Amino acid sequence: MSGHEPTFVKVLETSSQTDIAIIKSALEGVVEYYIRNENVAATLPYLYAALMVAEDDVPRVTEILSEFRFNIIGLKTGSPQ
């Protein structure tokens, strides 16, 4: 037992299931994360799912996700087209 539990912080919110799938694919096996309210957002699209990331991984996640354009709240990503 490590004795150190990571603190998770909200990095972004989205109601797009496509965005959630891309985020999960980009982060799987790279950093500790979970999607809060993922199932609720899938059934009630006007509600948002939140990407929760281990606090120490926030800079890395921000860098990884900056390569994509999402319909999100909280993280400015991609360049305008």
Secondary structure, 3 states (H helix, E strand, C coil): CCCCCCCEEEEEEECCHHHHHHHHHHHCCCCCEEEECHHHHHHCCCCCEEEEEEHHHHHHHHHHHCCCCCCEECCCCCCCC
